[in-house]
Amino acid sequence: GGATISDPWDCLQEYKELLEGPKYNCDLVIPLQHTYVPDDHKTCERFDFPVLLSGHDHHRVDEVVDGTRILKPGLDGIYATVLNLSWEDGSTPAQSPNIRANFVQVNRWEADKELEVECERAYDALLPLRNTELARVPPTFEPLSSVNSRGSVTTMGRLICTLLRSSLNTKRRQREHRVDAVILMGGNIRGGEAYDLGSFFSLEMLEAEVKSDEVVAVVEMPGEVLAEGIAATHAGDPIPGWMQYDDGIHEVYPAAGEGPPEVMTVGWQPIEHDRIYRVATKIGDLTNGQSRPLTEYYTEHPELLPPKGAYVNVHAELMGYFARNLWRKLWERIGPNANNDSEEDDLCDESAECDPEGRLERLDYDHDGEVSVDDIHKAISRVLKLSVDDSEQSLAQFVHSFADTDGSGHITLRDFELFCSEMENVYEEDKW
């Protein structure tokens, strides 16, 4: 629409002069910023504000840079900044107040009852997402948490990276195309939540933890660059680039507790520094400056960065993966042996009777000769015993889309017959 974006420090200079000038004659100007710490430092270096109130970073910051005190209370309104400014008397320079400030936990104050009810009503819109189970959380990722993803490797970060690696490799069966590792910067794991023990991975979690437009792609990366790129983000203060990784990567910190950690394994095997790995990650993060080794390497070798046509959307990739696995599980449960207590997978092979008609009949709840999204939604609950919400059928839609082999919008006997001949090849080793 013709909007323009101006340099923030040029704007700050313009409005500081305007507010302190004769038109407004403000005694004190305090900037409110939503910028990372390095940009806050730039403000401190270029201006003479006594205090700067800022956000964006998820961790708390209270420091003085070039005479300006920076206060950042962190994410999600868990803490608030209590700021008190005072002057000795009327002759004290307006730009030199006494500053007293501290961070306080917001939940120390009793909630406003009326506002609390309004908030609960607003959050009711999330119940369908919260009640839609995508996968069980394996014990190795419990307790599930994304707290401090910009200052530690979280179990949620590891889970999402591991799920992505499994999904990407489902579609890359040729060895030379397989993904060796998935890494994501901590700023891309956004929930900041500690989940209850035994929680399932829900649609609400996916929506809360990863932005819906987030994309990744596969890039070739020397082992040495991968190891140094991860270690560089794990040294020092919390940063948005604090690298999260899948469960095949393992790192060890020095015994003395000083210095960056050392990456020991990739894909559960000892790392080979001279090997070229195939790594899935957010491509823009490779050159955003958060990891100096990665930025330097890919700035020098831009030809290694994949074209945008090779990017995949994280939500679509994971929803497709869950859909494939749920269809496999449904297929097992509706086979000829569905009513016995056999624990063996009831797939199809050349020596077994696949019974496509029977499988269709067991999923066709309204007996119209085909399997609809509504039929699959019911089966996810009734057959697989997973949590669903009747008003949220996006997972069932993904499953339906996968099972609709010809893209006609209908799952008919022809689709079941095709799966009878090909289900062995569809079967996944990863059972989430």
Salt bridges, closest charged atoms under 4 A:
GLU20 OE1 - LYS16 NZ 3.16
ASP40 OD2 - LYS72 NZ 2.57
ASP48 OD1 - LYS16 NZ 3.02
ASP57 OD2 - LYS72 NZ 3.17
ASP62 OD2 - ARG69 NH2 2.92
GLU63 OE2 - HIS41 NE2 2.65
GLU110 OE2 - LYS113 NZ 3.91
GLU118 OE2 - ARG121 NH2 2.59
GLU133 OE2 - ARG136 NE 2.02
ASP180 OD1 - ARG275 NH2 3.10
GLU204 OE2 - ARG130 NH2 3.02
GLU214 OE1 - LYS282 NZ 2.90
ASP246 OD1 - ARG165 NH1 2.81
ASP247 OD1 - ARG165 NH1 2.88
GLU251 OE2 - HIS234 ND1 2.80
GLU296 OE2 - ARG292 NE 2.75
GLU303 OE2 - HIS301 ND1 3.33
GLU317 OE1 - LYS171 NZ 2.84
GLU332 OE2 - ARG328 NH1 2.88
ASP345 OD1 - LYS431 NZ 3.36
ASP355 OD2 - ARG362 NH1 3.61
GLU370 OE2 - HIS410 ND1 2.74
ASP374 OD2 - LYS378 NZ 3.34
ASP390 OD1 - HIS377 NE2 3.75
ASP406 OD2 - ARG414 NH1 3.88
GLU428 OE1 - ARG173 NH2 3.11
